[in-house]
Structure formats: C-alpha cells, structure tokens
Amino acid sequence: MSRPSSTYRVQLTPDFGFAQVAELAGYLRDLGVSHVYLSPILQSTPESRHGYDVIDHSRIREEFGGATGFREMAQQLAAHDLGVVVDIVPNHMNTVNAQFWSVLKDGPASPYANWFDIDWSEGKVALPVLWDDTDPYVDGDVLRYHDHAYPYPGHYRLADWREGPGYRRFFDVSSLIGLRVEDPSVLFATHEVIFWLLDEGLVDGLRVDHPDGLADPRGYLERLRARAGETWTVVEKILIGPERLPGDWACDGTTGYDVLNRVNGLFVDPAGKSPLVQLFADMTGQPPEYRPVMAQAKREVIDLFFGAEVGRLADAACKDPAAVRELLAAMPVYRAYVVPGEPPPPESVEIVELAAEACSPAVLPLAREVLYGSAEAIVRFQQACGPVMAKGVEDTALYRWYPLACLNEVGGEPDAFGVAVEEFHDFCAELRPYTMTTLSTHDTKRSEDVRARLSVLSEMPEEWAAAVSSWSSSVRFDPALDYLAWQNLMAAWPISVERFTDYLLKAAREAKTAISWINPDPSYERGLREFAEAAVRLPVGEFTSRIEPFAMSNSLGAKLVQLMMPGVPDVYQGNETTDFSLVDPDNRRPVTYPRKPESSWDAAKLLVTTQALRLRRRLGGAAPYRPLWAEGPSAEHVIAFARGDRPRAVAVATRLPVRLARSGWGSTSLTLPAGTWRDLLTGGLHTGRIPLAHLLSQYPVSLLERHDL
C-alpha cells in the first residue's frame, strides 16, 4: 500500500485490542481515513495501558490478541482498503525483562550486556529503590524487596532512588531502561517482529517514539530505512520555535507537534497577550516573563532528577558537574544534532555557544567539549538535553506559567501569542509533503476543542477577567494553581468532580510548588479536592455557553486547516466529534463507536472531518499548496489556501471570530482560482471573487472541490 493520505490514532488497551479495531473498519473507511495508526503492539507489562514499556520484543502483545489477532485485524482492515501504521519504541524498554535479568545476574559477561547503556565504573550497576525500614530477603535464587525481584547474587547494588540509576533511562523513569540501538545487533533483535510485519505487508508505516533519546538518531533512521525500504516513517521529534527537522534524517517528517502549535496560534489574538499576562501575574504572583520561570524549573529538575546523568556527562567531558548543570539548563532545544567525528552544523554551534554565553565563564570549555570533544561527551550531552527539556518545560514550567493555557503544549512557547497568516503560509511552504499533522495526541496537555475554547479568551480578556474575579471571590485555594483551574474548568465543561480533581492533582504535582509526585501533602490534597468540589458547583458553564459559537468557529477552523494543509493528517481517537479532554490519562479514556453527533458542534465537526478526509484520498499525496488572500476590511479574519494541480480544492476558515462578530465581513472577499467549483458545505457557487459573507454564511469554514477535471 502507498503512503497514507490520512491516519486515525487508536489507543490499544487490554480492553480494546485488535478484534475491537477490526470492528471499526467500515466506520473508519466511511470516515475517509486511509490508515489505522496503532499505539505500541509489542509485548509490554500485562497491565500496561499505553504499551511504551515493552518487556519482550519477540512477541506481539497477548492482551491485544497476539500475532493471530493482529493478522486477522490487518486482513479485515485491508478488506476495507485500510492500511496499518504502528508506533515503535526504539529508545527503551521496561526493566522487568529477560535480557536485563541476565545482565544483572552475569554482568558484562551476559550475552545481552551490549543491549543496555550501563555504567560499570563501580563494577556493579546501581538500581534505585524507594527505601524504608523493610529489609530485602532471599527467596531461593531471587532477592525480593517489596514488589521488586532481582537475581541472587548478581552484578548490581540497590541504591537510594535519589542517587539515580546506573543506566540510561527514559527521562526520570527508572523502570524504563535505555536501549543501545546504535548497535546493529540490538536494533535487529528489538525490531524483528516489526520487520516481519513489514515483509508480510501487514504494516505500511512507522511512528518512531522519542528519537531524541537515541545515541545516533540519524544513523538509526538510516539503518531502519535500509531494512524497511521506503516505508512511510515519522518521528516524534519536538521542535521549538524556528527549529526544523534535520534534512539528513531518513524519514518523512515529524508526528506533528510543530504543526499543532502553529495551527493553534492562528486562532489566538496577539492583542490579548498584555491583559492576560497581567491577569495571570496578579492572580498567581508569578513574574510576567516566562523565560526566568522556565530556566528556574529546568535547574530544579536537574537537581531533583538528573544527578546520575550529570555525573556521567561530567566524567565523559572531564568537566565540573556544576558547569554541566548550567549548560543543560540553558539549552533551548531537545537536541543539538552533533555527530561525533563530523563538524557540528553551524546551527548547532550557534545554539550551544549562545546557551554557554548565558552561563558562567566555566561553561565555555564544556560547550567546546560537547561540540568538538570525545564521542562519549557529545553523545551523552545530546541524550541529556531532551529529558531536561521534557521534565523542566513540559512537566514543570508549563504548569507554573500559563496566562493562556492553550499555548502550553508540547513544543509550545506560552509567551508566543498568535501566528500571522503570512507566517503560517511560509511554514506550510517548507513542510515535507508526507510529514504528519495533528491537533490532539495521547500526550497533548489538553484536547483540540479545549484549546479552541481557551483561544477565545485572547479576544475577550476583560470579560474573562471579570468572570474569574467573580468565581475567585466565592472559591479560592492556592494562588499558584487557581487560575489554571479556572481556565481548564471552563474549557473542559461539563466535567465531573472526579475528573477535575484528578487533573488538578496532576497539575499541582507537576508544578512542584506545593506538592510533587515524590513529596505528597495529605492536607494540601484534601484542600484541593474541596476546592474542586466547590468550583464545579459554580455557574462556570454559563461563561462556556456564552463563548460556544466562537469556540466552535475556532474548532472547525483549526480542524479544516489541519486536515487540508500539506502533510498526512492524523485524527486522534474520537476527535472527529467534539472532545473536551485534559492531559493523560484523561485523554486516553475509552471511546464509544460509532461517533454520533450530540450537538450542532459535533455534527459540523464530523461533517468537516469526513469531507476533508475523503477529499484528501481523492487528491493523493504531495498535492501543491497555494496560499490565497482575502481583500477587504476583515481580511485578517480568514485563512485560505488551495490544494492540488490547476488547483483542485480550496479550504477557507474563519479566525478571530469574536472581533469579527463585532465588525462583520462587510465587503471582504476571496478570489478563487479559475474553474468550476462546488461548495461541499454550503451549496453551489460560481467562479471569481466570492464575498466571504456568502461563502461562510452557514458554517465558519468552507471546503470547495473542483469537478471539471
């Protein structure tokens, strides 16, 4: 099967496996997608709800139906002209696995010693545990400590969790040990099932999880492509600001966070920045600038979580650990793309040197070492930047600085309000034709429709401030949390007390200002639950209802742009209709199929999604993209572009709907390319200059297709 025209992401769980996916074949084919995109399928811990903790790379997960179930699902999907894309996890696996057990038992003599990135400097690998007064005990040939089991005796030592592990891990998760897929034998051993599925034609595409963790992502992708051929492959690469995917990575693009943040920005009014930042600062006591908050958060997580990683990097570079901490905290991206033995790219040199210049003079020699020094120093620095960014920014700073929470996304910059139409068109012109585009994923901080509601606040900051003031006068709890709570309560409305409480507990723990995952406070958590119960009883939904027409406009506009812009659009499970989910695990809740509209917003979103996906299948891949420009007094309120040769389709979406409602379209119009057109949403139109008041009279979006070809 050819490369996808679109994908539909499904979260597999022990309750929703291959047989259940097969049952969706007819529904997804009618929706218009070309490929079903599955979360990881290899054998993970039996109770895992996500699958990123693989324990056996030689088996397809039994809880999902095993190899037989996968084959039957793939055949059923193929009968409906649907292909399969799978999520693969080359960076890490769960520590409870046969290979690591062998290493713990036999040490460097184990046949699997080359699988893992282990620090043998002390002769034994350090295994972090949460100590208490309980002593480990011997049970036959096993040493047990609470729920942990280890070979007895072995080449390891139990260490306090604060010391960190004696091996590379995924972020700060010590139960996920890093794999050395830079070793070809490890790569093929951990990918044998994936390659078998590709060879048999049961899988058509790959999503590569967390390439930043790899020692050599470029080399890995080259080896993957050499074995998998031209299989469509995208990587979960987080790009910040102007950063772009390296041109020499052998893949089709990213999984779409770069696109998500730019599409989101189209519907945020930059004029709202000043009043919303002031409101945030007044309510929280936080500074009005984001960058100092981010820097402080990164310094804190380095000290809290990454002592072992700092120590190994300092040893490799022969530099002071304090300098390592400074440089890691100053790095603005997840990776600098330096490859040992090659001159570093000029962009990488600039990024690292600018970061070093913001530090003490002792950091400059370290910067030279991680750019031009030993292979180990270069690689360990690359592998340390990502975890610091992920934990310091995504999981800390974004929960501390949030004037407009729809901007607080993976790869997002919460102080960057708004994306201009011209800037968006320029971005689209640079996109790889088969990169993935998305609006919601299993890892987004909130769903696309929650963000659509929050975007409205950028156009009406005064009304929002008045509403928040009213609610806060009735219920308040923690200045560092309350304003985030009000934003998410309004935008996820209606929401149960249980879901809202769970979200706030996670937000507070991630922020680490009052409690954290490792420092609970029962009295604070009781107070938070009481706050959530009281807040949900307030008439917050009245404000949500008042902005609903504008939020719907933002939602439909973002959806149409994402589905029709360059790239391969992905629809996250259930998001063909409205979804008001917050961060995981909330956004991984079971989805009921088929999706049936329960509101006018649902009906419109399902229509837009279906029509756009079906059109994308007809257009084929890599259709040319042409920006279109509106003219007239309200031209700034439209984003429009044409796709295909001659061209064949036009997408038009309304933006900044609150201000538009106050002024109206007036004489604003759009010139369509020559040809005969039929509006798929609003009925027949003729060629030429089209008044936007007519084109967007029924819906805030319009999708036209040319039928004279």
ABEGO torsion letter per residue (X at the ends): XBBBABBBBBBBBAABBAAAAAAAAAAAAAAGBABBBBBBABBBBAABAAGABBABAABBBAAAGEAAAAAAAAAAAAAAGBBBBBBBBAABBBABBAAAAAAAAAEAABAAAAABBBBAAAGBBBBBBBBBABBBBBBEABBBBEABBBBOBBBBBBBBAAAEBABBBBEABAABBBBBAABAAAAAAAAAAAAAAAAAGABABBBBBGAAABABAAAAAAAAAAAAEABBBBBBBBBBEABBBBAABBBAEBAGAAAAAAAAAAABBAAAAAAAAAAAAAAAGBBABAAAAAAAAAAAAAAAAAAAAAAAAAAAAGBBAAAAAAAAAABABABAGBBBGBBBBAAAAAAAAAAAAABBAAAAAAAAAAAABBAAAAAAAAAAAAAAAAAAAAAAAAAABBABAAABBBGBBAABBEBBAAAAAAAAAABBAABBBBABBAABABBAAAAAAAAAAAABAAAAAAAAAAAAAABBABAAAAAAAAAAAAAAOBBBAAAAAAAAAAAAAAAGAABBAABBBAAAAAAAAAAAAAAAABAAAAAAAAAAAAAAAAAAAAAAAAAABBEBBBBBBGAABBBBBBBOAAAABBBBOBBBBABAAAAAAAAAAAAAAAAAAAAEBGBBBBBBBBBEAAAAABBBBBBEBOBABBBBBBBGAAAAAAAEAEABBBBBBBEBBBBAAAEBBBBEBBBAAAAAAABABBBBBBAAX
